[in-house]
C-alpha cells in the first residue's frame, strides 16, 4: 500500500502544478499577467507585438473599407487583437478619438506599440488616407513576421538537432548497455 502512495506522489505533484497554472491562466487576472509576460519574452515578445499590430491594422482596414464608422471599427478591432494590453490601448484611443483627438496620439504614448506603427497611422490621419496606410502597415508587419519566423526557424534547427542527437544516444545506450552487461558476465 505504501508503494502505491509513494509512486503516485511524483505523478500527482506535477499534474497538480500544471492544472493550477492552467486554471490560473483562465482567470481574468491570470490572462492579463500572461498577456503582459508574452510581450516581455526576449525574441518572441517582438513577434507577438508584430502579430497584434498586423491583426489590428488588418481588421481596422477591412472594417473602415466596408464603411463601418471609426469608433465602431476600433471597438471591434480591440476585441479581435487577442491581447489585453493592446485591447486597453485601443480602448483608450477610442476615448481619445471621441474627445476629438487622433488615433495615433494614444499609440505614441505607449511603449508597447512600435514607434513606426504610430508614425504610419499618423501619416494616414494627416493625409486622410487611413485605409491605404493601414494596408501598407499590414503588409509591412506581415513581412516582418515572416522574416522573424524564418530567423527563429534557423535558430531553432541546431537546438533540435542536438536534442535529437541526445535522444538517439540515450536509446542506443539503453539498448547496448544491457547487451554489454550480459556479454561481460560470461
Secondary structure, 3 states (H helix, E strand, C coil): CHHHHHHHHHHHHHHHHHHHHHHHHHCHHHHHHHHHHHHHCCCHHHHHHHHHHHHHHHHHHHHHHCCCCHHHHHHHHHHHCCCHHHHHHHHHHHHHHHCCCCHHHHHHHCCCCCHHHHHHHHHHHHHCCHHHHHHHHHHHHHHHHHHHHHHHHHHHHHHHHHHHHHHHHHHHHHHHHHHHHHHHCC
